[in-house]
Amino acid sequence: MDYVVIIEKGESSFGAYVPDLPGCVAAADSESEVLSLIREAIEFHLESLREEGLPIPRSSSTVQTVRVAA
């Protein structure tokens, strides 16, 4: 299953979260590291939902880029 992952660059690190999985977040020093960690976080999140007998949320988020004059 594919989920949209939002990556944000901070002053000294990267953060990532999954809009369709509230609370599923990661932070790391590099973009590649945060992608690896968020993948693990998603897998752990889904595993926890399964163990609790809760439904696995379908991905419903989409990404669009909007160009504006600046």
PDB file of N, CA, C and O in Angstrom:
ATOM      1  N   MET A   1       0.850  -1.167   0.000  1.00  0.00           N
ATOM      2  CA  MET A   1       0.000   0.000   0.000  1.00  0.00           C
ATOM      3  C   MET A   1       0.900   1.236   0.000  1.00  0.00           C
ATOM      4  O   MET A   1       1.941   1.254   0.656  1.00  0.00           O
ATOM      5  N   ASP A   2       0.496   2.250  -0.730  1.00  0.00           N
ATOM      6  CA  ASP A   2       1.255   3.494  -0.805  1.00  0.00           C
ATOM      7  C   ASP A   2       0.579   4.566   0.030  1.00  0.00           C
ATOM      8  O   ASP A   2      -0.646   4.694   0.019  1.00  0.00           O
ATOM      9  N   TYR A   3       1.381   5.337   0.755  1.00  0.00           N
ATOM     10  CA  TYR A   3       0.895   6.465   1.541  1.00  0.00           C
ATOM     11  C   TYR A   3       1.678   7.713   1.163  1.00  0.00           C
ATOM     12  O   TYR A   3       2.877   7.642   0.892  1.00  0.00           O
ATOM     13  N   VAL A   4       1.002   8.851   1.145  1.00  0.00           N
ATOM     14  CA  VAL A   4       1.677  10.130   0.952  1.00  0.00           C
ATOM     15  C   VAL A   4       2.481  10.431   2.210  1.00  0.00           C
ATOM     16  O   VAL A   4       1.973  10.320   3.325  1.00  0.00           O
ATOM     17  N   VAL A   5       3.738  10.813   2.020  1.00  0.00           N
ATOM     18  CA  VAL A   5       4.624  11.196   3.117  1.00  0.00           C
ATOM     19  C   VAL A   5       5.040  12.643   2.876  1.00  0.00           C
ATOM     20  O   VAL A   5       5.530  12.985   1.800  1.00  0.00           O
ATOM     21  N   ILE A   6       4.842  13.480   3.874  1.00  0.00           N
ATOM     22  CA  ILE A   6       5.260  14.877   3.798  1.00  0.00           C
ATOM     23  C   ILE A   6       6.611  14.988   4.494  1.00  0.00           C
ATOM     24  O   ILE A   6       6.771  14.564   5.639  1.00  0.00           O
ATOM     25  N   ILE A   7       7.585  15.566   3.783  1.00  0.00           N
ATOM     26  CA  ILE A   7       8.919  15.764   4.338  1.00  0.00           C
ATOM     27  C   ILE A   7       9.146  17.264   4.470  1.00  0.00           C
ATOM     28  O   ILE A   7       8.928  18.023   3.526  1.00  0.00           O
ATOM     29  N   GLU A   8       9.581  17.676   5.642  1.00  0.00           N
ATOM     30  CA  GLU A   8       9.859  19.079   5.899  1.00  0.00           C
ATOM     31  C   GLU A   8      11.315  19.232   6.318  1.00  0.00           C
ATOM     32  O   GLU A   8      11.805  18.506   7.183  1.00  0.00           O
ATOM     33  N   LYS A   9      11.999  20.184   5.692  1.00  0.00           N
ATOM     34  CA  LYS A   9      13.389  20.446   6.038  1.00  0.00           C
ATOM     35  C   LYS A   9      13.434  21.542   7.094  1.00  0.00           C
ATOM     36  O   LYS A   9      12.920  22.642   6.888  1.00  0.00           O
ATOM     37  N   GLY A  10      14.050  21.231   8.220  1.00  0.00           N
ATOM     38  CA  GLY A  10      14.238  22.216   9.278  1.00  0.00           C
ATOM     39  C   GLY A  10      15.625  22.821   9.179  1.00  0.00           C
ATOM     40  O   GLY A  10      16.350  22.583   8.214  1.00  0.00           O
ATOM     41  N   GLU A  11      15.986  23.599  10.175  1.00  0.00           N
ATOM     42  CA  GLU A  11      17.306  24.243  10.163  1.00  0.00           C
ATOM     43  C   GLU A  11      18.442  23.231  10.221  1.00  0.00           C
ATOM     44  O   GLU A  11      19.484  23.423   9.596  1.00  0.00           O
ATOM     45  N   SER A  12      18.237  22.150  10.976  1.00  0.00           N
ATOM     46  CA  SER A  12      19.329  21.187  11.125  1.00  0.00           C
ATOM     47  C   SER A  12      18.882  19.733  10.992  1.00  0.00           C
ATOM     48  O   SER A  12      19.660  18.819  11.267  1.00  0.00           O
ATOM     49  N   SER A  13      17.634  19.511  10.573  1.00  0.00           N
ATOM     50  CA  SER A  13      17.142  18.137  10.452  1.00  0.00           C
ATOM     51  C   SER A  13      15.961  18.090   9.488  1.00  0.00           C
ATOM     52  O   SER A  13      15.518  19.111   8.964  1.00  0.00           O
ATOM     53  N   PHE A  14      15.470  16.880   9.272  1.00  0.00           N
ATOM     54  CA  PHE A  14      14.306  16.649   8.429  1.00  0.00           C
ATOM     55  C   PHE A  14      13.231  15.967   9.262  1.00  0.00           C
ATOM     56  O   PHE A  14      13.527  15.124  10.108  1.00  0.00           O
ATOM     57  N   GLY A  15      11.989  16.339   9.015  1.00  0.00           N
ATOM     58  CA  GLY A  15      10.856  15.696   9.656  1.00  0.00           C
ATOM     59  C   GLY A  15       9.959  15.112   8.591  1.00  0.00           C
ATOM     60  O   GLY A  15       9.933  15.601   7.462  1.00  0.00           O
ATOM     61  N   ALA A  16       9.222  14.069   8.936  1.00  0.00           N
ATOM     62  CA  ALA A  16       8.291  13.447   7.999  1.00  0.00           C
ATOM     63  C   ALA A  16       7.046  13.005   8.754  1.00  0.00           C
ATOM     64  O   ALA A  16       7.112  12.603   9.915  1.00  0.00           O
ATOM     65  N   TYR A  17       5.905  13.089   8.067  1.00  0.00           N
ATOM     66  CA  TYR A  17       4.663  12.588   8.640  1.00  0.00           C
ATOM     67  C   TYR A  17       3.758  12.079   7.533  1.00  0.00           C
ATOM     68  O   TYR A  17       3.949  12.386   6.356  1.00  0.00           O
ATOM     69  N   VAL A  18       2.761  11.287   7.939  1.00  0.00           N
ATOM     70  CA  VAL A  18       1.839  10.649   7.004  1.00  0.00           C
ATOM     71  C   VAL A  18       0.435  11.172   7.303  1.00  0.00           C
ATOM     72  O   VAL A  18      -0.139  10.821   8.334  1.00  0.00           O
ATOM     73  N   PRO A  19      -0.129  12.000   6.428  1.00  0.00           N
ATOM     74  CA  PRO A  19      -1.447  12.581   6.696  1.00  0.00           C
ATOM     75  C   PRO A  19      -2.544  11.551   6.970  1.00  0.00           C
ATOM     76  O   PRO A  19      -3.451  11.806   7.762  1.00  0.00           O
ATOM     77  N   ASP A  20      -2.466  10.404   6.326  1.00  0.00           N
ATOM     78  CA  ASP A  20      -3.500   9.383   6.500  1.00  0.00           C
ATOM     79  C   ASP A  20      -3.308   8.518   7.738  1.00  0.00           C
ATOM     80  O   ASP A  20      -4.167   7.696   8.057  1.00  0.00           O
ATOM     81  N   LEU A  21      -2.194   8.693   8.436  1.00  0.00           N
ATOM     82  CA  LEU A  21      -1.908   7.914   9.644  1.00  0.00           C
ATOM     83  C   LEU A  21      -1.519   8.880  10.766  1.00  0.00           C
ATOM     84  O   LEU A  21      -0.334   9.041  11.059  1.00  0.00           O
ATOM     85  N   PRO A  22      -2.492   9.513  11.385  1.00  0.00           N
ATOM     86  CA  PRO A  22      -2.186  10.487  12.444  1.00  0.00           C
ATOM     87  C   PRO A  22      -1.255   9.909  13.507  1.00  0.00           C
ATOM     88  O   PRO A  22      -1.457   8.798  13.996  1.00  0.00           O
ATOM     89  N   GLY A  23      -0.240  10.681  13.850  1.00  0.00           N
ATOM     90  CA  GLY A  23       0.725  10.250  14.856  1.00  0.00           C
ATOM     91  C   GLY A  23       1.904   9.497  14.291  1.00  0.00           C
ATOM     92  O   GLY A  23       2.837   9.174  15.026  1.00  0.00           O
ATOM     93  N   CYS A  24       1.885   9.208  13.004  1.00  0.00           N
ATOM     94  CA  CYS A  24       2.980   8.471  12.371  1.00  0.00           C
ATOM     95  C   CYS A  24       3.992   9.492  11.867  1.00  0.00           C
ATOM     96  O   CYS A  24       3.779  10.130  10.836  1.00  0.00           O
ATOM     97  N   VAL A  25       5.101   9.643  12.605  1.00  0.00           N
ATOM     98  CA  VAL A  25       6.090  10.682  12.321  1.00  0.00           C
ATOM     99  C   VAL A  25       7.506  10.131  12.448  1.00  0.00           C
ATOM    100  O   VAL A  25       7.728   9.072  13.034  1.00  0.00           O
ATOM    101  N   ALA A  26       8.459  10.876  11.885  1.00  0.00           N
ATOM    102  CA  ALA A  26       9.878  10.532  12.024  1.00  0.00           C
ATOM    103  C   ALA A  26      10.692  11.802  11.894  1.00  0.00           C
ATOM    104  O   ALA A  26      10.237  12.782  11.305  1.00  0.00           O
ATOM    105  N   ALA A  27      11.901  11.784  12.446  1.00  0.00           N
ATOM    106  CA  ALA A  27      12.840  12.896  12.323  1.00  0.00           C
ATOM    107  C   ALA A  27      14.241  12.321  12.195  1.00  0.00           C
ATOM    108  O   ALA A  27      14.566  11.297  12.796  1.00  0.00           O
ATOM    109  N   ALA A  28      15.072  13.000  11.396  1.00  0.00           N
ATOM    110  CA  ALA A  28      16.442  12.518  11.184  1.00  0.00           C
ATOM    111  C   ALA A  28      17.317  13.652  10.676  1.00  0.00           C
ATOM    112  O   ALA A  28      16.835  14.742  10.370  1.00  0.00           O
ATOM    113  N   ASP A  29      18.613  13.373  10.593  1.00  0.00           N
ATOM    114  CA  ASP A  29      19.580  14.371  10.139  1.00  0.00           C
ATOM    115  C   ASP A  29      19.580  14.571   8.624  1.00  0.00           C
ATOM    116  O   ASP A  29      19.963  15.635   8.138  1.00  0.00           O
ATOM    117  N   SER A  30      19.150  13.546   7.874  1.00  0.00           N
ATOM    118  CA  SER A  30      19.169  13.642   6.414  1.00  0.00           C
ATOM    119  C   SER A  30      17.830  13.209   5.825  1.00  0.00           C
ATOM    120  O   SER A  30      17.038  12.528   6.476  1.00  0.00           O
ATOM    121  N   GLU A  31      17.597  13.615   4.587  1.00  0.00           N
ATOM    122  CA  GLU A  31      16.350  13.240   3.917  1.00  0.00           C
ATOM    123  C   GLU A  31      16.276  11.729   3.692  1.00  0.00           C
ATOM    124  O   GLU A  31      15.223  11.123   3.890  1.00  0.00           O
ATOM    125  N   SER A  32      17.379  11.127   3.283  1.00  0.00           N
ATOM    126  CA  SER A  32      17.352   9.679   3.052  1.00  0.00           C
ATOM    127  C   SER A  32      17.096   8.919   4.347  1.00  0.00           C
ATOM    128  O   SER A  32      16.391   7.910   4.352  1.00  0.00           O
ATOM    129  N   GLU A  33      17.670   9.407   5.445  1.00  0.00           N
ATOM    130  CA  GLU A  33      17.458   8.744   6.735  1.00  0.00           C
ATOM    131  C   GLU A  33      16.009   8.900   7.202  1.00  0.00           C
ATOM    132  O   GLU A  33      15.428   7.953   7.731  1.00  0.00           O
ATOM    133  N   VAL A  34      15.421  10.083   7.011  1.00  0.00           N
ATOM    134  CA  VAL A  34      14.044  10.273   7.461  1.00  0.00           C
ATOM    135  C   VAL A  34      13.099   9.416   6.620  1.00  0.00           C
ATOM    136  O   VAL A  34      12.089   8.935   7.135  1.00  0.00           O
ATOM    137  N   LEU A  35      13.407   9.216   5.340  1.00  0.00           N
ATOM    138  CA  LEU A  35      12.562   8.334   4.517  1.00  0.00           C
ATOM    139  C   LEU A  35      12.627   6.894   5.011  1.00  0.00           C
ATOM    140  O   LEU A  35      11.611   6.200   5.054  1.00  0.00           O
ATOM    141  N   SER A  36      13.800   6.456   5.374  1.00  0.00           N
ATOM    142  CA  SER A  36      13.952   5.106   5.905  1.00  0.00           C
ATOM    143  C   SER A  36      13.188   4.955   7.222  1.00  0.00           C
ATOM    144  O   SER A  36      12.503   3.957   7.445  1.00  0.00           O
ATOM    145  N   LEU A  37      13.317   5.961   8.088  1.00  0.00           N
ATOM    146  CA  LEU A  37      12.640   5.896   9.387  1.00  0.00           C
ATOM    147  C   LEU A  37      11.117   5.988   9.262  1.00  0.00           C
ATOM    148  O   LEU A  37      10.398   5.324  10.009  1.00  0.00           O
ATOM    149  N   ILE A  38      10.617   6.806   8.324  1.00  0.00           N
ATOM    150  CA  ILE A  38       9.161   6.906   8.196  1.00  0.00           C
ATOM    151  C   ILE A  38       8.597   5.613   7.609  1.00  0.00           C
ATOM    152  O   ILE A  38       7.479   5.222   7.945  1.00  0.00           O
ATOM    153  N   ARG A  39       9.343   4.954   6.750  1.00  0.00           N
ATOM    154  CA  ARG A  39       8.904   3.654   6.233  1.00  0.00           C
ATOM    155  C   ARG A  39       8.748   2.665   7.393  1.00  0.00           C
ATOM    156  O   ARG A  39       7.749   1.952   7.479  1.00  0.00           O
ATOM    157  N   GLU A  40       9.738   2.630   8.275  1.00  0.00           N
ATOM    158  CA  GLU A  40       9.657   1.760   9.451  1.00  0.00           C
ATOM    159  C   GLU A  40       8.493   2.162  10.349  1.00  0.00           C
ATOM    160  O   GLU A  40       7.788   1.305  10.881  1.00  0.00           O
ATOM    161  N   ALA A  41       8.292   3.467  10.516  1.00  0.00           N
ATOM    162  CA  ALA A  41       7.194   3.958  11.359  1.00  0.00           C
ATOM    163  C   ALA A  41       5.839   3.548  10.792  1.00  0.00           C
ATOM    164  O   ALA A  41       4.938   3.173  11.543  1.00  0.00           O
ATOM    165  N   ILE A  42       5.691   3.618   9.466  1.00  0.00           N
ATOM    166  CA  ILE A  42       4.435   3.202   8.831  1.00  0.00           C
ATOM    167  C   ILE A  42       4.191   1.720   9.085  1.00  0.00           C
ATOM    168  O   ILE A  42       3.092   1.325   9.476  1.00  0.00           O
ATOM    169  N   GLU A  43       5.205   0.911   8.864  1.00  0.00           N
ATOM    170  CA  GLU A  43       5.061  -0.537   9.081  1.00  0.00           C
ATOM    171  C   GLU A  43       4.691  -0.835  10.526  1.00  0.00           C
ATOM    172  O   GLU A  43       3.811  -1.658  10.780  1.00  0.00           O
ATOM    173  N   PHE A  44       5.347  -0.180  11.474  1.00  0.00           N
ATOM    174  CA  PHE A  44       5.045  -0.374  12.890  1.00  0.00           C
ATOM    175  C   PHE A  44       3.628   0.086  13.212  1.00  0.00           C
ATOM    176  O   PHE A  44       2.910  -0.588  13.952  1.00  0.00           O
ATOM    177  N   HIS A  45       3.222   1.224  12.664  1.00  0.00           N
ATOM    178  CA  HIS A  45       1.883   1.770  12.890  1.00  0.00           C
ATOM    179  C   HIS A  45       0.821   0.793  12.398  1.00  0.00           C
ATOM    180  O   HIS A  45      -0.147   0.509  13.103  1.00  0.00           O
ATOM    181  N   LEU A  46       1.009   0.280  11.179  1.00  0.00           N
ATOM    182  CA  LEU A  46       0.030  -0.662  10.613  1.00  0.00           C
ATOM    183  C   LEU A  46      -0.003  -1.969  11.406  1.00  0.00           C
ATOM    184  O   LEU A  46      -1.071  -2.539  11.628  1.00  0.00           O
ATOM    185  N   GLU A  47       1.156  -2.435  11.825  1.00  0.00           N
ATOM    186  CA  GLU A  47       1.226  -3.654  12.638  1.00  0.00           C
ATOM    187  C   GLU A  47       0.460  -3.464  13.953  1.00  0.00           C
ATOM    188  O   GLU A  47      -0.262  -4.360  14.390  1.00  0.00           O
ATOM    189  N   SER A  48       0.619  -2.314  14.570  1.00  0.00           N
ATOM    190  CA  SER A  48      -0.092  -2.025  15.825  1.00  0.00           C
ATOM    191  C   SER A  48      -1.599  -1.997  15.611  1.00  0.00           C
ATOM    192  O   SER A  48      -2.355  -2.513  16.434  1.00  0.00           O
ATOM    193  N   LEU A  49      -2.037  -1.396  14.504  1.00  0.00           N
ATOM    194  CA  LEU A  49      -3.479  -1.374  14.202  1.00  0.00           C
ATOM    195  C   LEU A  49      -4.013  -2.790  14.022  1.00  0.00           C
ATOM    196  O   LEU A  49      -5.083  -3.120  14.533  1.00  0.00           O
ATOM    197  N   ARG A  50      -3.271  -3.630  13.297  1.00  0.00           N
ATOM    198  CA  ARG A  50      -3.696  -5.025  13.092  1.00  0.00           C
ATOM    199  C   ARG A  50      -3.813  -5.757  14.424  1.00  0.00           C
ATOM    200  O   ARG A  50      -4.797  -6.453  14.673  1.00  0.00           O
ATOM    201  N   GLU A  51      -2.802  -5.595  15.278  1.00  0.00           N
ATOM    202  CA  GLU A  51      -2.807  -6.281  16.577  1.00  0.00           C
ATOM    203  C   GLU A  51      -3.991  -5.858  17.438  1.00  0.00           C
ATOM    204  O   GLU A  51      -4.511  -6.654  18.220  1.00  0.00           O
ATOM    205  N   GLU A  52      -4.417  -4.605  17.294  1.00  0.00           N
ATOM    206  CA  GLU A  52      -5.548  -4.098  18.069  1.00  0.00           C
ATOM    207  C   GLU A  52      -6.889  -4.380  17.393  1.00  0.00           C
ATOM    208  O   GLU A  52      -7.942  -4.023  17.922  1.00  0.00           O
ATOM    209  N   GLY A  53      -6.848  -5.021  16.224  1.00  0.00           N
ATOM    210  CA  GLY A  53      -8.074  -5.346  15.508  1.00  0.00           C
ATOM    211  C   GLY A  53      -8.740  -4.135  14.866  1.00  0.00           C
ATOM    212  O   GLY A  53      -9.936  -4.157  14.576  1.00  0.00           O
ATOM    213  N   LEU A  54      -7.964  -3.084  14.648  1.00  0.00           N
ATOM    214  CA  LEU A  54      -8.500  -1.867  14.050  1.00  0.00           C
ATOM    215  C   LEU A  54      -8.298  -1.887  12.534  1.00  0.00           C
ATOM    216  O   LEU A  54      -7.376  -2.537  12.041  1.00  0.00           O
ATOM    217  N   PRO A  55      -9.149  -1.184  11.798  1.00  0.00           N
ATOM    218  CA  PRO A  55      -9.005  -1.175  10.341  1.00  0.00           C
ATOM    219  C   PRO A  55      -7.751  -0.423   9.897  1.00  0.00           C
ATOM    220  O   PRO A  55      -7.311   0.526  10.546  1.00  0.00           O
ATOM    221  N   ILE A  56      -7.195  -0.870   8.787  1.00  0.00           N
ATOM    222  CA  ILE A  56      -6.039  -0.201   8.186  1.00  0.00           C
ATOM    223  C   ILE A  56      -6.578   0.917   7.299  1.00  0.00           C
ATOM    224  O   ILE A  56      -7.324   0.647   6.357  1.00  0.00           O
ATOM    225  N   PRO A  57      -6.212   2.170   7.585  1.00  0.00           N
ATOM    226  CA  PRO A  57      -6.716   3.277   6.768  1.00  0.00           C
ATOM    227  C   PRO A  57      -6.204   3.199   5.329  1.00  0.00           C
ATOM    228  O   PRO A  57      -5.026   2.931   5.088  1.00  0.00           O
ATOM    229  N   ARG A  58      -7.087   3.432   4.405  1.00  0.00           N
ATOM    230  CA  ARG A  58      -6.696   3.530   3.001  1.00  0.00           C
ATOM    231  C   ARG A  58      -6.062   4.896   2.785  1.00  0.00           C
ATOM    232  O   ARG A  58      -6.392   5.870   3.461  1.00  0.00           O
ATOM    233  N   SER A  59      -5.164   4.942   1.848  1.00  0.00           N
ATOM    234  CA  SER A  59      -4.554   6.214   1.506  1.00  0.00           C
ATOM    235  C   SER A  59      -5.580   7.067   0.767  1.00  0.00           C
ATOM    236  O   SER A  59      -6.139   6.640  -0.243  1.00  0.00           O
ATOM    237  N   SER A  60      -5.821   8.267   1.271  1.00  0.00           N
ATOM    238  CA  SER A  60      -6.774   9.156   0.604  1.00  0.00           C
ATOM    239  C   SER A  60      -6.158  10.519   0.292  1.00  0.00           C
ATOM    240  O   SER A  60      -6.780  11.340  -0.382  1.00  0.00           O
ATOM    241  N   SER A  61      -4.961  10.760   0.770  1.00  0.00           N
ATOM    242  CA  SER A  61      -4.289  12.028   0.513  1.00  0.00           C
ATOM    243  C   SER A  61      -3.672  12.035  -0.881  1.00  0.00           C
ATOM    244  O   SER A  61      -3.237  11.001  -1.388  1.00  0.00           O
ATOM    245  N   THR A  62      -3.641  13.202  -1.484  1.00  0.00           N
ATOM    246  CA  THR A  62      -2.972  13.378  -2.766  1.00  0.00           C
ATOM    247  C   THR A  62      -2.038  14.572  -2.655  1.00  0.00           C
ATOM    248  O   THR A  62      -2.137  15.374  -1.726  1.00  0.00           O
ATOM    249  N   VAL A  63      -1.147  14.676  -3.602  1.00  0.00           N
ATOM    250  CA  VAL A  63      -0.188  15.772  -3.609  1.00  0.00           C
ATOM    251  C   VAL A  63      -0.310  16.525  -4.928  1.00  0.00           C
ATOM    252  O   VAL A  63      -0.350  15.923  -6.001  1.00  0.00           O
ATOM    253  N   GLN A  64      -0.365  17.821  -4.832  1.00  0.00           N
ATOM    254  CA  GLN A  64      -0.377  18.690  -6.009  1.00  0.00           C
ATOM    255  C   GLN A  64       0.604  19.827  -5.754  1.00  0.00           C
ATOM    256  O   GLN A  64       0.749  20.287  -4.622  1.00  0.00           O
ATOM    257  N   THR A  65       1.262  20.269  -6.786  1.00  0.00           N
ATOM    258  CA  THR A  65       2.125  21.438  -6.692  1.00  0.00           C
ATOM    259  C   THR A  65       1.399  22.595  -7.364  1.00  0.00           C
ATOM    260  O   THR A  65       0.879  22.457  -8.471  1.00  0.00           O
ATOM    261  N   VAL A  66       1.371  23.723  -6.691  1.00  0.00           N
ATOM    262  CA  VAL A  66       0.698  24.897  -7.224  1.00  0.00           C
ATOM    263  C   VAL A  66       1.741  25.995  -7.436  1.00  0.00           C
ATOM    264  O   VAL A  66       2.442  26.380  -6.500  1.00  0.00           O
ATOM    265  N   ARG A  67       1.839  26.490  -8.654  1.00  0.00           N
ATOM    266  CA  ARG A  67       2.797  27.553  -8.969  1.00  0.00           C
ATOM    267  C   ARG A  67       2.106  28.902  -8.826  1.00  0.00           C
ATOM    268  O   ARG A  67       1.006  29.109  -9.339  1.00  0.00           O
ATOM    269  N   VAL A  68       2.761  29.810  -8.127  1.00  0.00           N
ATOM    270  CA  VAL A  68       2.246  31.164  -7.956  1.00  0.00           C
ATOM    271  C   VAL A  68       3.356  32.164  -8.243  1.00  0.00           C
ATOM    272  O   VAL A  68       4.539  31.842  -8.134  1.00  0.00           O
ATOM    273  N   ALA A  69       2.971  33.361  -8.607  1.00  0.00           N
ATOM    274  CA  ALA A  69       3.956  34.411  -8.806  1.00  0.00           C
ATOM    275  C   ALA A  69       4.430  34.907  -7.452  1.00  0.00           C
ATOM    276  O   ALA A  69       3.624  35.138  -6.550  1.00  0.00           O
ATOM    277  N   ALA A  70       5.722  35.069  -7.313  1.00  0.00           N
ATOM    278  CA  ALA A  70       6.251  35.538  -6.026  1.00  0.00           C
ATOM    279  C   ALA A  70       7.093  36.772  -6.225  1.00  0.00           C
ATOM    280  O   ALA A  70       7.627  37.317  -5.259  1.00  0.00           O
TER     281      ALA A  70
END
